[in-house]
Amino acid sequence: MKVLITGSEGQLGRACVDLFSKSHEVIPVDISDYDLTLVSDVEKLFHSIHPDWVLHCAAWTNVDKAESSRVEAMAANALATELLVAACKEIKAGITLVSTDYVFQGDSSTGYAEDDQKDPVNWYGETKLKAEQAVQGYGQIVRTSWLFGHGVNNFVLTMRRLMAENKNIRVVDDQTGSPTYTVDLAEVLLFLVNNGTPGIYHGTNSGRCSWFEFAQEIASISGYSSEKVEPCSSQEYPTPAKRPACSVLKSSYLELLNYPQRPLWQDAVKRYIDSINQE
Ligand SMILES: NC(=O)c1ccc[n+]([C@@H]2O[C@H](COP(=O)([O-])OP(=O)(O)OC[C@H]3O[C@@H](n4cnc5c(N)ncnc54)[C@H](OP(=O)(O)O)[C@@H]3O)[C@@H](O)[C@H]2O)c1
């Protein structure tokens, strides 16, 4: 298949380009090539490429800035997806949208199933829910959370930088999620694209932890002392956008398709850090 991968310079896009290139013809695009909020750019893109499938990883991902740049964030996440879906329908191409647990309120004690009630926790969540609505009934929606992988910045890199500087680090201990390696999510996305069945799916690494526990694991694997990492509450670490207390996603639909259990998040962090150390 000819697979158009949007957001190809982003952390998930890079992992998907690497993996999909082994079995598909991949066309990677990012904002320097085409701005997906522009009708003319999406038309130009589809006329020149004619994809069989669109893996839509591009997004406005600055969750805090989304609160103050509401129109721009909505355009980048919702309008761009609406334009892509319309273009896909015209040429009967498939589409997979990568979405987020932030479409939920985050107050569950056990985690969210695919069909649970949506109630976005912040504006970024609102924009991604609008994007989901454009895809629902036609393509695939794959929600994920707490991504890390090769790219410019992420939680693992930030923690390692602060630890290397021997700084005291306070990390919130009352938000729970499943850290997810882009390389492992790319495998899930490849499986789903090859399978083609429309629907909503949840794709994360297995297990769950708090950001504080995540930071402790990063210290331990990286060989830094975890003594300088201290737990704090969300109230002590205010951010412009509200964060969910629970980001855990249950993935029963992926299991119904007989997709094997994803690796544990600790194993994923170890593989990621090993690969950074080898660079
Ligand atoms: N990161 C997470 O923890 C997380 C959690 C749950 C879900 N997700 C979802 O997973 C997907 C991938 O996330 P990521 O962390 O890989 O994101 P990322 O690293 O920020 O990459 C997104 C890419 O999309 C590009 N982009 C933004 N607006 C665009 C536009 N109008 N036209 C074309 N390209 C545009 C960005 O360019 P610029 O950098 O120039 O803006 C960037 O290269 C996103 O859909 C995100 O919502 C992420």
The ligand as a MOL file (V3000), in Angstrom:
LIG
                    3D

  0  0  0     0  0            999 V3000
M  V30 BEGIN CTAB
M  V30 COUNTS 48 52 0 0 0
M  V30 BEGIN ATOM
M  V30 1 N 2.9610 13.1260 22.9800 0
M  V30 2 C 2.0880 12.4550 23.7240 0
M  V30 3 O 2.3260 12.1610 24.9090 0
M  V30 4 C 0.7710 12.0320 23.1340 0
M  V30 5 C -0.1870 11.4120 23.9680 0
M  V30 6 C -1.4030 11.0100 23.4100 0
M  V30 7 C -1.6560 11.2160 22.0640 0
M  V30 8 N -0.7210 11.8430 21.2820 0 CHG=1
M  V30 9 C -1.0260 12.0310 19.8540 0
M  V30 10 O -0.0640 11.2860 19.1320 0
M  V30 11 C 0.2220 11.9270 17.8840 0
M  V30 12 C 1.7250 12.0800 17.7310 0
M  V30 13 O 2.2340 12.8410 18.8250 0
M  V30 14 P 3.7670 13.2800 18.8800 0
M  V30 15 O 4.1490 13.3670 20.3050 0
M  V30 16 O 4.5630 12.4350 17.9240 0 CHG=-1
M  V30 17 O 3.6460 14.7660 18.2960 0
M  V30 18 P 4.7960 15.7530 17.8080 0
M  V30 19 O 6.1380 15.1880 18.1280 0
M  V30 20 O 4.4320 17.1150 18.3170 0
M  V30 21 O 4.6210 15.7200 16.2220 0
M  V30 22 C 3.5020 16.2810 15.5710 0
M  V30 23 C 3.9720 16.8040 14.2330 0
M  V30 24 O 2.8290 17.3700 13.5480 0
M  V30 25 C 3.2520 18.5930 12.9600 0
M  V30 26 N 2.1230 19.5010 12.6980 0
M  V30 27 C 1.5060 20.3450 13.5760 0
M  V30 28 N 0.5670 21.0860 12.9530 0
M  V30 29 C 0.5820 20.6970 11.6510 0
M  V30 30 C -0.1290 21.1280 10.4930 0
M  V30 31 N -1.0430 22.1020 10.5410 0
M  V30 32 N 0.1490 20.5510 9.2960 0
M  V30 33 C 1.0960 19.5750 9.2160 0
M  V30 34 N 1.7990 19.1330 10.2640 0
M  V30 35 C 1.5640 19.6820 11.4750 0
M  V30 36 C 4.2030 19.1670 13.9870 0
M  V30 37 O 4.9790 20.2300 13.4590 0
M  V30 38 P 5.5150 21.3550 14.5130 0
M  V30 39 O 6.4000 20.6340 15.4800 0
M  V30 40 O 6.2250 22.3280 13.6360 0
M  V30 41 O 4.2910 21.9160 15.1700 0
M  V30 42 C 5.0170 17.9280 14.3580 0
M  V30 43 O 6.0920 17.6900 13.4880 0
M  V30 44 C -0.5730 13.2430 17.9110 0
M  V30 45 O -1.7670 13.0460 17.2000 0
M  V30 46 C -0.8880 13.4620 19.3790 0
M  V30 47 O -2.0640 14.1990 19.5390 0
M  V30 48 C 0.4830 12.2460 21.7810 0
M  V30 END ATOM
M  V30 BEGIN BOND
M  V30 1 1 1 2
M  V30 2 2 2 3
M  V30 3 1 2 4
M  V30 4 1 4 5
M  V30 5 2 4 48
M  V30 6 2 5 6
M  V30 7 1 6 7
M  V30 8 2 7 8
M  V30 9 1 8 9
M  V30 10 1 8 48
M  V30 11 1 9 10
M  V30 12 1 9 46
M  V30 13 1 10 11
M  V30 14 1 11 12
M  V30 15 1 11 44
M  V30 16 1 12 13
M  V30 17 1 13 14
M  V30 18 2 14 15
M  V30 19 1 14 16
M  V30 20 1 14 17
M  V30 21 1 17 18
M  V30 22 2 18 19
M  V30 23 1 18 20
M  V30 24 1 18 21
M  V30 25 1 21 22
M  V30 26 1 22 23
M  V30 27 1 23 24
M  V30 28 1 23 42
M  V30 29 1 24 25
M  V30 30 1 25 26
M  V30 31 1 25 36
M  V30 32 1 26 27
M  V30 33 1 26 35
M  V30 34 2 27 28
M  V30 35 1 28 29
M  V30 36 1 29 30
M  V30 37 2 29 35
M  V30 38 1 30 31
M  V30 39 2 30 32
M  V30 40 1 32 33
M  V30 41 2 33 34
M  V30 42 1 34 35
M  V30 43 1 36 37
M  V30 44 1 36 42
M  V30 45 1 37 38
M  V30 46 2 38 39
M  V30 47 1 38 40
M  V30 48 1 38 41
M  V30 49 1 42 43
M  V30 50 1 44 45
M  V30 51 1 44 46
M  V30 52 1 46 47
M  V30 END BOND
M  V30 END CTAB
M  END
